[in-house]
Amino acid sequence: MLKSANGVQMFGDVARRKRYFYALLMILLMIGAAELLMEREIIFPEMAALTIGMWIVDKRVWRVSRIGMVVLMTLGAIAGVCIVRYSPFPLLANLMFAFAFAAICLTLSRATLVPQISACMLPVLLETESWVYPVAAFIMSVIVVGGQWGMERMGLREKITYTSVSVNWREALVRWAFLLMTVAVVVLLAVYTENLYFILPPLIVTYVEFANSKAGFRNRPVQVLLVLFTAAVVGVFFQVVGHGYLHLPEVVVVFPIFICMFFLFEFLEKFFAPAGAVALIPMIVPEGGLFWLPLQVLVGATLFIGLAMICFQRCLHWPRAQLIVCLVPPFIRGLRKRSL
């Protein structure tokens, strides 16, 4: 019998097992369609994060209406491709344009769908010019919101009621301006040192989530860091071994990647949606940089999470006991308690 870090039976809930199955099926269909049509732009890593957040997690992760989610993800994808195709500016400026566009959209729509940042910045980082990318983002967003609605109708998950976010416009402007400046500093470092995986969009999403959210994961920065690193290691391992050496189709390779990720979530009893996107990144980046990807993810995630904890969570002013609890992952604390 498989148990989580707290000794609870893993995958014990039938409804949750079904949600895992549907999420895995969605990811397999996305990768299969990309291989069948020979269109890499169909592989949209943030879709893994959305299926985790909107299908598997049985609570509201982002405040956004279903129509709003489709519109925001599609607009972000279109804006990213337009920046690549029409902007004469260098990569640093284009990435900042993409981030600023997503920030404006999220503020004006009063939504917290932070994955839109990834939808907008990913094509800029990878220099994606194909209109297949926004079309795929639109279709898959529709499937995700339709799947969530269907699961609610079938009683597989709790019904989510949309409530818009109240916005203090001055505070929001200051916060987003500071986020933009700090992201620019890390982007400059990544571009200057030619370590572009420091600034993978899911890591920037992680930064914004930590900066804006009051969710429990802000008290588990080290655990989130390790989950992101593990996702990169798992994705690279199966991509290199399964696709690179054994020449298996990627639709086969992605299956063990997300089986591992789902077991990790169950073991920790915590979900972090951007980790799903990180696990898919190895399928869309050049093979030459795959071996260094996990290390760069570790460094980038450390920079972004550290910035968020210091600048937004004010962790330097926390009591020592709270800092210790924050820095020691819960599953390690649980192991220590059981050993005692």
C-alpha positions as CSV (number, residue, x, y, z in Angstrom):
1,M,0.0,0.0,0.0
2,L,1.4,3.4,-1.0
3,K,1.4,6.1,1.5
4,S,2.1,9.8,1.5
5,A,4.7,11.6,3.7
6,N,2.1,11.8,6.5
7,G,1.3,8.1,6.3
8,V,-2.0,8.6,4.4
9,Q,-2.9,6.2,1.7
10,M,-2.0,7.7,-1.7
11,F,-4.5,8.0,-4.5
12,G,-7.2,6.9,-2.0
13,D,-10.0,9.0,-3.4
14,V,-11.7,7.6,-6.5
15,A,-12.8,11.0,-7.8
16,R,-9.2,12.3,-7.6
17,R,-7.9,9.2,-9.3
18,K,-10.2,9.9,-12.2
19,R,-9.1,13.5,-12.3
20,Y,-5.5,12.3,-12.5
21,F,-6.5,10.0,-15.4
22,Y,-8.2,12.8,-17.3
23,A,-5.3,15.2,-16.8
24,L,-2.8,12.5,-18.0
25,L,-5.0,11.8,-21.0
26,M,-5.1,15.6,-21.9
27,I,-1.3,15.8,-21.8
28,L,-0.9,12.6,-23.9
29,L,-3.4,14.0,-26.5
30,M,-1.4,17.3,-26.7
31,I,1.9,15.5,-27.2
32,G,0.4,13.0,-29.6
33,A,-1.2,15.7,-31.7
34,A,2.2,17.6,-31.9
35,E,3.9,14.4,-33.1
36,L,1.2,13.4,-35.5
37,L,1.0,16.8,-37.1
38,M,4.8,17.5,-36.7
39,E,4.0,20.9,-35.1
40,R,6.2,21.5,-32.0
41,E,4.3,24.6,-31.2
42,I,1.3,22.5,-30.1
43,I,3.3,21.4,-27.1
44,F,2.2,24.1,-24.6
45,P,3.9,23.4,-21.2
46,E,1.6,25.7,-19.3
47,M,-1.3,23.4,-20.2
48,A,0.1,20.8,-17.8
49,A,0.0,23.5,-15.1
50,L,-3.6,24.4,-16.0
51,T,-4.8,20.8,-15.9
52,I,-3.2,20.3,-12.5
53,G,-4.7,23.5,-11.1
54,M,-8.1,23.3,-12.7
55,W,-8.7,19.5,-12.8
56,I,-6.7,17.8,-10.1
57,V,-6.6,20.3,-7.3
58,D,-10.1,20.2,-5.6
59,K,-10.2,23.9,-4.8
60,R,-9.9,27.3,-6.6
61,V,-6.3,27.9,-7.6
62,W,-6.8,31.1,-9.7
63,R,-9.6,33.6,-9.6
64,V,-10.7,33.8,-13.2
65,S,-13.9,33.0,-15.1
66,R,-13.9,30.2,-17.6
67,I,-14.4,32.6,-20.5
68,G,-11.8,34.8,-19.0
69,M,-9.2,32.0,-18.9
70,V,-9.7,31.2,-22.5
71,V,-9.4,34.9,-23.5
72,L,-6.4,35.6,-21.4
73,M,-4.4,32.5,-22.4
74,T,-5.2,33.1,-26.1
75,L,-4.4,36.8,-25.9
76,G,-1.1,36.0,-24.2
77,A,-0.1,33.5,-26.8
78,I,-1.0,35.9,-29.7
79,A,0.9,38.8,-28.0
80,G,4.0,36.6,-27.6
81,V,4.0,35.6,-31.3
82,C,3.4,39.2,-32.4
83,I,6.4,40.4,-30.3
84,V,8.6,37.8,-31.9
85,R,7.4,38.5,-35.5
86,Y,7.2,42.3,-35.4
87,S,9.4,43.8,-32.6
88,P,12.8,45.1,-33.7
89,F,14.0,45.2,-30.1
90,P,16.5,42.7,-28.5
91,L,15.5,39.7,-26.4
92,L,15.7,41.5,-23.0
93,A,13.3,44.2,-24.2
94,N,10.9,41.8,-25.8
95,L,10.7,39.6,-22.7
96,M,9.8,42.7,-20.7
97,F,7.2,43.7,-23.2
98,A,5.6,40.3,-22.9
99,F,5.7,40.4,-19.1
100,A,4.2,43.9,-19.1
101,F,1.4,42.9,-21.5
102,A,0.4,40.0,-19.2
103,A,0.5,42.2,-16.1
104,I,-1.8,44.8,-17.8
105,C,-4.2,42.0,-18.9
106,L,-4.3,40.5,-15.4
107,T,-4.8,43.8,-13.7
108,L,-7.5,45.1,-16.1
109,S,-9.4,41.8,-16.0
110,R,-9.0,41.6,-12.2
111,A,-7.9,38.0,-12.6
112,T,-5.1,36.0,-10.9
113,L,-4.4,33.7,-13.8
114,V,-0.6,34.0,-13.5
115,P,0.1,31.3,-16.1
116,Q,-0.8,33.9,-18.8
117,I,2.6,35.3,-18.1
118,S,4.1,32.0,-19.3
119,A,1.8,31.9,-22.4
120,C,3.1,35.3,-23.4
121,M,6.8,35.0,-22.6
122,L,7.4,31.4,-23.8
123,P,7.2,32.2,-27.5
124,V,9.5,35.2,-27.0
125,L,12.1,33.1,-25.2
126,L,11.9,30.3,-27.8
127,E,11.5,32.7,-30.7
128,T,8.2,31.1,-31.9
129,E,6.8,32.8,-34.9
130,S,4.1,30.2,-35.9
131,W,0.4,31.0,-35.5
132,V,-0.1,27.4,-34.6
133,Y,1.0,28.3,-31.0
134,P,-1.9,30.7,-30.2
135,V,-4.4,28.4,-32.0
136,A,-3.2,25.5,-29.9
137,A,-3.4,27.6,-26.8
138,F,-7.0,28.5,-27.6
139,I,-8.2,25.0,-28.3
140,M,-6.5,23.5,-25.2
141,S,-7.8,26.3,-23.0
142,V,-11.3,25.5,-24.2
143,I,-10.8,21.8,-23.5
144,V,-9.5,22.6,-20.0
145,V,-12.4,24.8,-19.0
146,G,-14.9,22.4,-20.6
147,G,-13.3,19.5,-18.7
148,Q,-13.5,21.4,-15.4
149,W,-17.2,22.1,-16.1
150,G,-17.8,18.4,-17.0
151,M,-16.1,17.2,-13.8
152,E,-18.2,19.4,-11.7
153,R,-21.4,18.1,-13.4
154,M,-20.3,14.5,-12.8
155,G,-19.4,15.2,-9.2
156,L,-15.7,14.5,-9.7
157,R,-14.7,17.8,-8.1
158,E,-16.2,20.7,-6.1
159,K,-18.0,23.4,-8.0
160,I,-15.9,26.5,-8.4
161,T,-17.7,29.8,-8.0
162,Y,-16.0,32.8,-9.7
163,T,-15.5,35.9,-7.8
164,S,-13.5,38.8,-9.2
165,V,-10.6,40.3,-7.4
166,S,-10.9,43.8,-5.9
167,V,-8.0,45.9,-7.2
168,N,-6.3,48.8,-5.5
169,W,-5.0,50.3,-8.7
170,R,-2.1,52.3,-7.2
171,E,-0.9,49.3,-5.1
172,A,-1.2,47.0,-8.1
173,L,0.8,49.4,-10.3
174,V,3.6,49.7,-7.8
175,R,3.7,45.9,-7.2
176,W,3.8,45.1,-11.0
177,A,6.4,47.8,-11.6
178,F,8.6,46.3,-8.9
179,L,8.1,42.8,-10.3
180,L,9.0,44.1,-13.8
181,M,12.2,45.7,-12.6
182,T,13.3,42.6,-10.6
183,V,12.4,40.2,-13.4
184,A,14.4,42.5,-15.7
185,V,17.5,42.1,-13.5
186,V,17.3,38.3,-13.6
187,V,16.6,38.3,-17.3
188,L,19.7,40.6,-17.8
189,L,21.8,38.2,-15.8
190,A,20.5,35.2,-17.8
191,V,21.1,36.9,-21.2
192,Y,24.5,38.2,-20.2
193,T,25.7,34.8,-19.0
194,E,23.9,32.9,-21.8
195,N,22.0,30.9,-19.2
196,L,18.5,31.4,-20.6
197,Y,17.0,28.6,-18.6
198,F,17.3,30.7,-15.5
199,I,14.3,32.6,-16.9
200,L,12.0,29.8,-18.0
201,P,8.5,31.2,-17.9
202,P,7.2,28.7,-15.3
203,L,9.9,30.0,-13.0
204,I,8.8,33.6,-13.5
205,V,5.2,32.4,-12.8
206,T,6.5,30.9,-9.6
207,Y,8.0,34.3,-8.7
208,V,4.8,36.1,-9.2
209,E,2.8,33.5,-7.4
210,F,5.1,33.8,-4.4
211,A,5.0,37.6,-4.5
212,N,1.2,37.9,-4.8
213,S,-0.3,34.8,-3.2
214,K,-1.2,34.2,0.4
215,A,-1.4,30.4,-0.3
216,G,0.3,27.9,1.9
217,F,3.2,27.2,-0.5
218,R,4.8,30.6,0.4
219,N,5.7,28.9,3.7
220,R,7.3,26.0,1.9
221,P,9.9,27.7,-0.4
222,V,12.5,25.0,-0.1
223,Q,10.0,22.3,-0.8
224,V,8.7,24.2,-3.9
225,L,12.3,24.7,-5.0
226,L,13.0,20.9,-4.7
227,V,9.8,20.1,-6.6
228,L,10.7,22.4,-9.5
229,F,14.2,20.9,-9.6
230,T,12.8,17.3,-9.5
231,A,10.4,18.1,-12.3
232,A,13.3,19.3,-14.5
233,V,15.4,16.2,-13.6
234,V,12.5,13.8,-14.4
235,G,11.6,15.6,-17.6
236,V,15.2,15.6,-18.8
237,F,15.9,12.0,-17.8
238,F,13.0,10.5,-19.7
239,Q,13.4,12.8,-22.7
240,V,17.1,11.9,-23.0
241,V,16.8,8.2,-22.2
242,G,13.4,7.5,-23.7
243,H,13.4,9.8,-26.8
244,G,17.1,10.4,-27.3
245,Y,18.6,6.9,-26.8
246,L,15.7,4.5,-27.1
247,H,14.0,6.6,-29.8
248,L,10.6,6.2,-28.2
249,P,7.8,8.5,-29.4
250,E,7.4,11.5,-27.1
251,V,3.8,10.5,-26.4
252,V,5.2,7.4,-24.8
253,V,8.0,9.3,-23.0
254,V,5.6,11.8,-21.4
255,F,3.6,9.1,-19.7
256,P,6.3,8.1,-17.1
257,I,7.2,11.8,-16.6
258,F,3.7,12.6,-15.3
259,I,3.2,9.4,-13.5
260,C,6.3,10.4,-11.5
261,M,5.0,13.9,-11.0
262,F,1.6,12.7,-9.8
263,F,3.3,10.3,-7.3
264,L,5.4,13.2,-6.1
265,F,2.4,15.4,-5.5
266,E,0.6,12.6,-3.7
267,F,3.6,11.8,-1.5
268,L,4.0,15.4,-0.5
269,E,0.2,15.9,-0.3
270,K,0.8,19.3,-2.0
271,F,0.4,20.5,-5.5
272,F,2.4,23.2,-7.3
273,A,1.1,23.7,-10.8
274,P,4.2,25.3,-12.4
275,A,6.1,22.1,-11.8
276,G,4.0,20.4,-14.4
277,A,5.0,23.0,-16.9
278,V,8.7,22.6,-16.0
279,A,8.4,18.8,-16.5
280,L,7.3,19.4,-20.1
281,I,10.0,22.0,-21.0
282,P,12.6,19.4,-22.0
283,M,10.3,18.4,-24.9
284,I,10.5,21.8,-26.6
285,V,14.0,23.1,-26.0
286,P,17.1,22.2,-28.1
287,E,18.7,18.9,-27.2
288,G,22.1,20.5,-26.8
289,G,21.2,22.2,-23.6
290,L,19.2,19.5,-21.9
291,F,21.9,18.3,-19.5
292,W,22.3,21.7,-18.0
293,L,18.6,22.4,-17.8
294,P,18.0,21.0,-14.2
295,L,20.9,23.0,-12.8
296,Q,19.7,26.2,-14.5
297,V,16.2,25.6,-13.2
298,L,17.6,25.1,-9.7
299,V,19.6,28.4,-9.9
300,G,16.7,30.3,-11.5
301,A,14.2,29.1,-9.1
302,T,16.5,29.9,-6.2
303,L,16.9,33.5,-7.5
304,F,13.2,34.0,-8.0
305,I,11.9,32.4,-4.8
306,G,14.6,34.1,-2.8
307,L,13.6,37.5,-4.3
308,A,10.0,36.9,-3.5
309,M,10.7,35.7,0.1
310,I,12.9,38.7,0.8
311,C,11.1,41.5,-1.0
312,F,7.5,40.5,-0.7
313,Q,7.2,38.0,2.2
314,R,9.7,40.0,4.3
315,C,11.2,36.7,5.6
316,L,14.2,38.5,7.0
317,H,11.9,39.9,9.7
318,W,10.4,36.6,10.6
319,P,11.2,34.9,14.0
320,R,13.9,32.3,13.9
321,A,11.5,29.5,14.6
322,Q,9.3,30.5,11.6
323,L,12.4,30.6,9.4
324,I,13.5,27.2,10.5
325,V,10.0,25.8,9.7
326,C,10.1,27.6,6.4
327,L,13.5,26.2,5.4
328,V,12.9,22.6,6.4
329,P,10.5,20.8,4.0
330,P,7.5,19.4,5.7
331,F,8.2,15.8,4.6
332,I,11.6,16.0,6.3
333,R,10.0,17.3,9.5
334,G,7.5,14.4,9.3
335,L,10.3,11.8,8.9
336,R,12.1,13.3,11.9
337,K,9.0,13.1,14.0
338,R,8.3,9.5,13.2
339,S,11.9,8.6,13.9
340,L,11.6,10.1,17.4
